[in-house]
Amino acid sequence: MSSADSYEVLIVGGGKAGKTLAADLARSGHRTALVERGMIGGTCINVGCIPTKALVKSATVAALVAHAADLGIRVDHWATDMPAVVAHKRAVVEGMVALNWDNLHGALGEDFIFGEARFIAPRTVEVRGASGAPRRLTGDKLFINLGAEPAMPSLPGLAEAAPLTSQSALMLDRLPDHLVIMGGGYIGVELGQAFRRFGSQVTIIQRAPHLLPAEDTDISAAIETIFREDGITLVLSSEVIAVAGRSGGHVRLQVRSPEGEHTIEGSDLLVAVGRVPMTRGIGLQEAGVAVDAHGFIVVNDRLETTAPSTWALADCAGSPQQTHVALDDYRIVKANVFAGGARSTSNRLIPHTVFMDPELGRIGLTEREAQSKGLDIRVAKVPTSVVPRARTLAETRGVLKAVIDARSHQILGFAMLGAAAGEVAAAVQMAMLGQLPFTALRDGVLAHPTMAEGLNYLFAAPLR
């Protein structure tokens, strides 16, 4: 093997954090290499957020057409064309991949390197590309952005069933007759509702007592009501213990619940029980980089690993698995390493949105979390139906809820199940970042009729 190619900055993994850091530093004059195994733009663009939301948009249109008569519009003989749905999703992805290629290749040129990287020494990797000839790269500073992939539990018969994952389900150009989903987190919720709207029978099996178990019980219960109204079968407090058959033909799941064991059958099986870091078997120990029992790279609040001049970012470092968090991880290391800053992952105010319909948007503490911390709180809560805009949209299902500090009157947390909830949550987030009292939103002049106007109604409601 030839001698190593040396760089000031070596980045392994081109997800949101890695690609943004690479392009930024290269354009700033730092000699930078980015190694990516093949997904230009990372998971989010190729098999995550972007294709999922494109699929959800198609499902939302299907639901709108199905209920068009409620709004005075007749649409007869409509049908889901899954190859066309997938073509729309693919076009969205390809467009964003092209933008990312232009950005990265324009910034890095030949230092945007495709291949499988294996760590062979501190801040040193061996890369095997399509040519098969290994190439050794070293960096004065190493940034690891390996990402995560769908988890696949070890259950009798599961591997033989060849189940769908959150990634392969996006490629499905046929409509499952009966899609059974293991897992009631955000992936199971988003894809379950989408396929139901396309016309599949859908059953969601959830080990916890509720869907989206990180939410307050009343929020989860409101989501479950909507799903049941939409014809989705929910099997809660239940655990799959064995699988038989093959997804795409016929599958049979043995399920254990508090009432005993029973069987659930379907045509297709989707496993959506979380994601695991892509850190195994790539030689991290040779680089002096420690991982925890779950395979996540051990980092401090500055994203420094156990190895000198080595940082890990985003999913593989145990950061919340959201693209906007990955972007903030990039900001932290850029500020700290290249601008003498002291930014930290501690106490970040991180929002999340579940792109079901209607959306769930949340920021800050849940009521349950605030109570577990022993905080003195008040709670405001109103149904989404009080918001005039919700009525004009014919989407009145849902709830708005806020957790308020009883002494300072600052907002500690907010959740909304309703149209444009993610956008409304961003407005509340700005108030929280500014440490405004809830009365600022209660008394603010908000445009009518908008969904954000619901904040006037929420914060004017009696507090409990």
C-alpha positions as CSV (number, residue, x, y, z in Angstrom):
1,M,0.0,0.0,0.0
2,S,1.2,3.5,-0.8
3,S,1.9,6.1,1.9
4,A,-1.1,7.8,3.5
5,D,-2.7,10.9,2.1
6,S,-2.6,13.5,4.8
7,Y,-5.2,16.1,5.5
8,E,-5.8,18.7,8.2
9,V,-9.4,17.5,8.5
10,L,-10.6,14.0,7.9
11,I,-14.4,13.4,8.1
12,V,-15.8,9.9,7.9
13,G,-19.5,9.9,7.0
14,G,-21.5,12.4,4.9
15,G,-24.7,12.9,6.8
16,K,-26.0,16.3,7.7
17,A,-23.3,17.1,10.2
18,G,-20.4,15.6,8.2
19,K,-21.3,17.0,4.8
20,T,-22.0,20.5,6.2
21,L,-18.7,20.6,8.1
22,A,-16.8,19.3,5.1
23,A,-18.1,21.8,2.6
24,D,-17.8,24.7,5.1
25,L,-14.2,23.9,6.0
26,A,-13.0,23.2,2.5
27,R,-14.4,26.5,1.3
28,S,-12.6,28.2,4.2
29,G,-9.3,27.0,3.1
30,H,-8.8,23.9,5.3
31,R,-7.4,20.8,3.5
32,T,-10.4,18.5,4.1
33,A,-11.4,15.0,2.9
34,L,-14.9,13.5,3.3
35,V,-15.3,9.8,3.0
36,E,-18.8,8.5,2.3
37,R,-19.8,4.9,1.7
38,G,-22.3,5.9,-1.1
39,M,-25.3,7.9,0.0
40,I,-24.7,11.4,-1.3
41,G,-26.3,13.8,1.3
42,G,-26.7,11.1,4.0
43,T,-29.6,9.1,5.4
44,C,-32.1,12.0,5.7
45,I,-32.1,12.8,2.0
46,N,-31.9,9.2,0.7
47,V,-33.8,6.9,3.1
48,G,-35.0,9.1,5.9
49,C,-36.8,12.4,6.4
50,I,-37.1,13.6,2.8
51,P,-38.5,10.4,1.1
52,T,-40.7,9.7,4.1
53,K,-42.3,13.1,4.0
54,A,-42.7,12.9,0.3
55,L,-44.6,9.6,0.8
56,V,-46.7,11.2,3.6
57,K,-47.6,14.1,1.3
58,S,-49.0,11.6,-1.3
59,A,-50.9,9.9,1.5
60,T,-52.3,13.3,2.7
61,V,-53.6,13.9,-0.9
62,A,-55.2,10.5,-0.9
63,A,-57.0,11.3,2.4
64,L,-58.1,14.7,1.0
65,V,-59.5,13.1,-2.1
66,A,-61.2,10.4,-0.1
67,H,-63.0,13.1,2.0
68,A,-63.4,15.6,-0.8
69,A,-67.2,15.2,-0.7
70,D,-67.2,16.6,2.8
71,L,-65.9,19.9,1.3
72,G,-68.3,20.0,-1.6
73,I,-66.1,18.4,-4.2
74,R,-67.0,15.2,-6.0
75,V,-64.1,12.9,-7.0
76,D,-65.2,9.6,-8.3
77,H,-63.2,6.4,-9.0
78,W,-59.9,7.5,-7.6
79,A,-57.2,4.9,-6.8
80,T,-53.7,4.8,-5.3
81,D,-51.0,4.2,-8.0
82,M,-48.1,3.0,-5.9
83,P,-45.5,3.0,-8.8
84,A,-46.4,6.7,-9.3
85,V,-46.2,7.4,-5.6
86,V,-42.7,5.9,-5.5
87,A,-41.8,7.8,-8.7
88,H,-42.8,11.1,-7.0
89,K,-40.7,10.2,-4.0
90,R,-37.8,9.2,-6.1
91,A,-37.9,12.5,-8.0
92,V,-37.8,14.5,-4.8
93,V,-34.8,12.5,-3.5
94,E,-32.9,12.7,-6.8
95,G,-33.3,16.4,-7.0
96,M,-31.9,16.8,-3.5
97,V,-29.1,14.3,-4.1
98,A,-28.1,16.4,-7.2
99,L,-28.0,19.6,-5.1
100,N,-25.8,17.9,-2.5
101,W,-23.5,16.5,-5.2
102,D,-23.0,19.9,-6.7
103,N,-22.3,21.4,-3.3
104,L,-19.9,18.7,-2.0
105,H,-18.0,18.1,-5.3
106,G,-17.8,21.9,-5.8
107,A,-16.2,22.4,-2.4
108,L,-14.1,19.2,-2.1
109,G,-13.4,18.1,-5.7
110,E,-11.5,14.8,-5.7
111,D,-11.3,14.9,-1.9
112,F,-15.0,13.8,-1.8
113,I,-14.1,10.1,-1.6
114,F,-16.5,7.2,-2.0
115,G,-15.8,3.9,-0.3
116,E,-15.9,1.8,2.9
117,A,-13.7,3.2,5.6
118,R,-12.1,1.1,8.3
119,F,-10.1,2.6,11.2
120,I,-6.6,1.2,11.4
121,A,-4.9,3.7,13.8
122,P,-5.6,6.9,15.5
123,R,-7.0,9.4,13.0
124,T,-6.2,7.0,10.2
125,V,-8.6,5.1,7.9
126,E,-8.2,2.6,5.1
127,V,-10.8,3.2,2.3
128,R,-11.8,0.6,-0.3
129,G,-13.7,2.1,-3.2
130,A,-15.2,0.6,-6.3
131,S,-11.8,0.0,-7.8
132,G,-10.9,-2.3,-4.9
133,A,-7.5,-0.7,-4.4
134,P,-7.2,0.4,-0.7
135,R,-6.3,4.0,0.1
136,R,-4.9,5.2,3.4
137,L,-6.0,8.6,4.7
138,T,-4.9,10.5,7.9
139,G,-6.1,13.7,9.4
140,D,-4.7,16.0,12.0
141,K,-8.4,16.2,13.2
142,L,-10.9,13.4,12.8
143,F,-14.7,13.8,12.7
144,I,-16.9,10.7,12.8
145,N,-20.4,10.9,11.4
146,L,-21.3,7.3,10.8
147,G,-25.1,7.5,11.2
148,A,-27.5,4.8,12.2
149,E,-29.6,2.1,10.6
150,P,-32.9,0.3,11.4
151,A,-32.7,-2.1,14.3
152,M,-33.6,-5.7,13.7
153,P,-34.4,-7.6,16.9
154,S,-33.4,-11.2,17.4
155,L,-36.7,-13.1,17.3
156,P,-37.4,-16.6,16.1
157,G,-38.4,-16.5,12.4
158,L,-37.9,-12.8,12.0
159,A,-34.9,-12.9,9.7
160,E,-36.4,-15.6,7.6
161,A,-39.5,-13.5,7.1
162,A,-37.4,-10.8,5.3
163,P,-39.4,-7.9,6.8
164,L,-39.6,-4.4,5.6
165,T,-37.7,-1.6,7.4
166,S,-38.2,2.1,7.3
167,Q,-35.8,2.2,4.4
168,S,-37.1,-0.7,2.2
169,A,-40.8,0.3,2.8
170,L,-40.0,3.6,0.9
171,M,-39.1,1.5,-2.2
172,L,-42.4,-0.5,-2.1
173,D,-44.1,0.0,-5.5
174,R,-47.1,-2.2,-4.6
175,L,-49.8,-1.7,-2.0
176,P,-49.7,-4.3,0.9
177,D,-53.0,-5.9,1.5
178,H,-52.5,-6.0,5.3
179,L,-49.4,-4.3,6.7
180,V,-48.4,-5.3,10.2
181,I,-46.0,-2.9,11.9
182,M,-43.8,-3.8,14.9
183,G,-43.3,-0.5,16.8
184,G,-45.4,2.5,17.6
185,G,-42.8,5.2,17.5
186,Y,-42.6,8.0,15.0
187,I,-41.6,5.7,12.1
188,G,-44.4,3.3,12.8
189,V,-46.9,6.1,13.2
190,E,-46.0,8.0,10.1
191,L,-45.7,5.0,7.8
192,G,-48.7,3.2,9.3
193,Q,-51.0,6.2,8.7
194,A,-49.6,6.7,5.2
195,F,-50.2,3.1,4.1
196,R,-53.7,3.1,5.6
197,R,-54.5,6.2,3.5
198,F,-53.2,4.5,0.4
199,G,-55.6,1.7,1.1
200,S,-53.8,-1.0,3.1
201,Q,-55.3,-2.6,6.1
202,V,-52.8,-1.6,8.9
203,T,-52.1,-3.1,12.3
204,I,-49.6,-1.6,14.7
205,I,-48.2,-3.7,17.5
206,Q,-46.7,-1.6,20.3
207,R,-44.9,-3.0,23.3
208,A,-45.6,0.1,25.5
209,P,-49.2,0.9,26.7
210,H,-49.4,3.8,24.2
211,L,-48.2,5.0,20.8
212,L,-45.3,7.5,21.0
213,P,-44.6,6.6,24.7
214,A,-42.3,9.6,25.2
215,E,-45.4,11.9,25.1
216,D,-47.8,12.5,27.9
217,T,-50.5,9.9,28.0
218,D,-53.3,12.4,27.1
219,I,-51.4,13.3,23.9
220,S,-50.8,9.7,23.0
221,A,-54.4,8.8,23.7
222,A,-55.6,11.6,21.3
223,I,-53.3,10.2,18.6
224,E,-54.7,6.7,19.2
225,T,-58.3,8.0,18.9
226,I,-57.4,9.5,15.5
227,F,-55.8,6.3,14.3
228,R,-58.7,4.2,15.4
229,E,-61.1,6.6,13.6
230,D,-59.0,6.2,10.5
231,G,-59.4,2.4,10.7
232,I,-56.0,1.4,12.0
233,T,-55.9,-1.5,14.4
234,L,-53.8,-0.9,17.5
235,V,-52.4,-3.7,19.6
236,L,-50.9,-2.1,22.7
237,S,-49.0,-3.5,25.7
238,S,-48.1,-6.4,23.4
239,E,-44.8,-8.0,22.5
240,V,-44.0,-10.1,19.4
241,I,-42.3,-13.3,20.4
242,A,-42.1,-15.2,17.1
243,V,-42.7,-14.8,13.4
244,A,-43.5,-17.2,10.7
245,G,-44.0,-16.9,6.9
246,R,-42.5,-14.3,4.6
247,S,-43.3,-10.6,4.2
248,G,-44.9,-9.9,0.8
249,G,-46.8,-13.1,0.9
250,H,-48.2,-14.1,4.3
251,V,-46.8,-13.5,7.8
252,R,-48.0,-14.8,11.1
253,L,-46.9,-13.1,14.4
254,Q,-47.1,-14.7,17.8
255,V,-47.9,-11.9,20.2
256,R,-47.9,-11.9,24.0
257,S,-50.1,-9.4,25.9
258,P,-51.4,-9.2,29.5
259,E,-54.4,-11.3,28.4
260,G,-52.2,-14.1,27.0
261,E,-50.8,-15.1,23.7
262,H,-52.5,-14.8,20.3
263,T,-51.7,-14.7,16.6
264,I,-51.8,-11.8,14.2
265,E,-51.7,-12.4,10.5
266,G,-50.9,-10.1,7.6
267,S,-49.5,-9.9,4.1
268,D,-46.5,-7.7,4.9
269,L,-44.4,-7.0,8.0
270,L,-42.6,-3.7,8.8
271,V,-40.1,-3.6,11.7
272,A,-39.9,-0.1,13.2
273,V,-38.4,-0.6,16.6
274,G,-35.7,2.0,16.5
275,R,-32.3,2.6,15.0
276,V,-28.8,1.4,15.9
277,P,-25.4,3.2,15.3
278,M,-23.3,2.0,12.4
279,T,-20.2,1.6,14.5
280,R,-19.6,-2.2,14.7
281,G,-16.8,-4.0,12.9
282,I,-15.1,-0.9,11.5
283,G,-12.1,-0.8,13.8
284,L,-13.0,2.1,16.1
285,Q,-10.9,0.5,18.9
286,E,-7.8,0.8,16.6
287,A,-8.5,4.6,16.6
288,G,-8.8,4.7,20.4
289,V,-12.5,5.5,20.2
290,A,-14.6,4.0,22.9
291,V,-18.2,2.9,22.4
292,D,-20.9,2.2,25.0
293,A,-22.9,-1.1,25.4
294,H,-25.3,-0.1,22.7
295,G,-22.6,0.8,20.2
296,F,-22.8,4.6,20.4
297,I,-19.5,6.5,20.5
298,V,-18.7,7.9,23.9
299,V,-18.5,11.7,23.8
300,N,-18.6,14.5,26.3
301,D,-20.8,17.6,26.0
302,R,-18.4,19.1,23.4
303,L,-18.7,15.9,21.3
304,E,-15.0,15.0,22.0
305,T,-14.4,11.2,21.9
306,T,-11.9,9.3,24.1
307,A,-9.2,9.7,21.4
308,P,-7.2,12.9,21.0
309,S,-8.3,15.3,18.2
310,T,-11.2,13.1,17.4
311,W,-14.9,14.1,17.5
312,A,-18.2,12.2,16.8
313,L,-21.4,13.8,15.6
314,A,-25.1,13.1,15.4
315,D,-26.7,9.6,15.5
316,C,-23.5,7.6,16.1
317,A,-22.6,9.8,19.1
318,G,-26.0,9.2,20.7
319,S,-27.4,12.6,19.8
320,P,-31.2,12.7,19.4
321,Q,-31.7,11.2,15.9
322,Q,-33.0,14.2,14.1
323,T,-31.4,16.2,11.3
324,H,-31.7,19.5,13.0
325,V,-29.8,18.1,15.9
326,A,-27.0,16.9,13.5
327,L,-26.9,20.4,12.2
328,D,-26.4,21.8,15.7
329,D,-23.7,19.2,16.4
330,Y,-21.9,20.7,13.3
331,R,-22.2,24.1,14.8
332,I,-20.8,23.0,18.1
333,V,-17.6,21.4,16.7
334,K,-17.1,24.2,14.2
335,A,-17.3,26.8,16.9
336,N,-15.2,25.0,19.4
337,V,-12.5,23.5,17.2
338,F,-12.1,26.2,14.6
339,A,-13.2,29.4,16.4
340,G,-12.1,29.0,20.0
341,G,-15.7,28.7,21.2
342,A,-17.1,26.8,24.2
343,R,-20.5,25.5,22.9
344,S,-22.0,22.5,24.5
345,T,-24.8,19.9,23.9
346,S,-26.0,20.5,27.4
347,N,-29.5,22.0,27.9
348,R,-30.3,22.3,24.2
349,L,-33.9,23.1,23.5
350,I,-34.7,20.6,20.8
351,P,-38.1,20.4,19.0
352,H,-39.6,17.5,17.2
353,T,-42.4,17.0,14.8
354,V,-44.2,13.7,14.0
355,F,-45.4,14.1,10.4
356,M,-48.7,12.3,10.8
357,D,-51.9,14.1,9.9
358,P,-52.6,16.1,11.8
359,E,-49.1,16.8,12.9
360,L,-47.7,16.5,16.4
361,G,-45.2,19.2,17.3
362,R,-43.5,19.4,20.7
363,I,-40.8,21.4,22.4
364,G,-39.5,21.3,26.0
365,L,-40.7,19.2,28.9
366,T,-43.8,17.1,29.0
367,E,-46.1,17.3,32.0
368,R,-44.8,13.9,33.2
369,E,-41.1,15.0,32.9
370,A,-41.8,18.2,34.8
371,Q,-43.5,16.3,37.6
372,S,-40.6,13.8,37.8
373,K,-38.3,16.8,38.3
374,G,-40.4,18.0,41.2
375,L,-41.2,21.3,39.4
376,D,-44.0,23.5,40.5
377,I,-46.1,23.7,37.4
378,R,-49.4,24.8,35.9
379,V,-50.9,23.3,32.8
380,A,-53.0,24.9,30.0
381,K,-54.9,22.7,27.6
382,V,-57.5,23.3,24.9
383,P,-58.9,21.1,22.1
384,T,-57.7,22.0,18.6
385,S,-61.4,22.6,17.7
386,V,-61.3,26.0,19.5
387,V,-59.0,27.4,16.8
388,P,-61.1,29.0,14.0
389,R,-58.5,28.0,11.3
390,A,-58.9,24.4,12.3
391,R,-62.6,24.6,11.4
392,T,-61.9,26.2,8.0
393,L,-59.5,23.4,7.3
394,A,-62.0,20.8,8.4
395,E,-59.4,19.3,10.7
396,T,-60.5,19.9,14.3
397,R,-59.1,16.7,15.8
398,G,-56.3,17.2,18.3
399,V,-55.2,19.2,21.3
400,L,-52.9,22.0,22.4
401,K,-51.1,21.8,25.7
402,A,-48.5,23.8,27.6
403,V,-46.5,23.3,30.8
404,I,-45.8,26.5,32.7
405,D,-43.6,27.3,35.6
406,A,-45.9,28.4,38.4
407,R,-43.5,31.1,39.7
408,S,-41.8,32.6,36.7
409,H,-44.7,32.0,34.3
410,Q,-42.2,30.9,31.7
411,I,-43.2,28.1,29.3
412,L,-41.4,24.8,30.1
413,G,-43.0,22.7,27.4
414,F,-45.6,22.7,24.6
415,A,-47.3,20.0,22.6
416,M,-49.8,20.4,19.8
417,L,-51.7,17.8,17.8
418,G,-53.2,19.7,14.9
419,A,-52.6,21.2,11.4
420,A,-49.2,22.9,11.1
421,A,-48.3,21.9,14.6
422,G,-44.6,21.9,13.8
423,E,-44.7,25.5,12.7
424,V,-46.7,26.6,15.7
425,A,-44.2,24.8,18.0
426,A,-41.4,26.8,16.5
427,A,-43.2,30.0,17.6
428,V,-43.4,28.7,21.1
429,Q,-39.8,27.7,21.0
430,M,-38.8,31.3,20.2
431,A,-40.8,32.5,23.3
432,M,-39.0,29.9,25.4
433,L,-35.6,30.9,24.1
434,G,-36.4,34.5,24.9
435,Q,-37.6,33.4,28.4
436,L,-40.9,35.2,27.8
437,P,-43.8,34.6,30.2
438,F,-46.8,32.7,28.8
439,T,-48.7,36.0,28.9
440,A,-46.7,37.3,26.0
441,L,-48.3,34.7,23.8
442,R,-51.6,35.0,25.5
443,D,-51.8,38.8,24.8
444,G,-49.8,38.9,21.6
445,V,-51.8,40.1,18.5
446,L,-51.7,36.9,16.3
447,A,-53.1,36.9,12.8
448,H,-56.6,35.6,12.3
449,P,-57.4,33.0,11.1
450,T,-54.1,31.1,11.5
451,M,-53.2,28.0,13.5
452,A,-50.8,30.1,15.5
453,E,-53.8,32.1,16.8
454,G,-54.5,29.0,18.8
455,L,-51.8,30.1,21.2
456,N,-54.1,33.0,22.2
457,Y,-56.8,30.5,23.1
458,L,-54.4,28.1,24.8
459,F,-52.7,30.6,27.1
460,A,-56.0,32.4,28.0
461,A,-57.5,29.1,29.1
462,P,-57.8,28.4,32.9
463,L,-54.6,26.9,34.3
464,R,-54.8,23.7,36.4
